[in-house]
Amino acid sequence: MAYDKTNIFARILRGELPAFKVYEDEASLAFLDIMPQAKGHTLVVPKAGAEGLLDIPPDALAGAMLTTQKVAAAVKRAVEAPGFMIAQLNGPAAGQTVFHIHFHIIPRWEGADFKLHAREKAPEAELKDIQAKIVAALG
Ligand code: AMP
């Protein structure tokens, strides 16, 4: 599939749609997932226009991974999670729904169930509160 620049994350990157942004650098933008699979669920979106892991240029991938590490540390601290997972889905068969590469940072608590795709939008006040905590944790 050719990269479609009208996808929702490309539109957020261009500033055409709002997002609960927590971090930005020259290579990536990080914002909260609006249908979080766990409290603090954050997405790191490389600015390079690529669908998945096999399309992104190596330099852009390296930059995005460093950003993911940095943001994950802040997310973990902000929501006081003992653990977290990183997920990155490639292709509809894997469950990818937005065809612009992104890394999910999903905080995890022992015994707390989570669904791979949540379907409920989190309340705006809750997202704003978590956004502020992550931004503060990033210093
Ligand atoms: P994936 O299934 O890996 O392609 O992940 C796409 C993710 O984007 C899902 O977890 C959605 O909840 C999330 N999502 C969709 N639209 C938005 C949006 N406008 N802002 C933030 N997250 C979104």
Residues whose N, C-alpha, C, O or C-beta is under 5 A from the ligand:
A	BS01	AMP	L32 D33 I34 M35 L89 G95 Q96 T97 V98
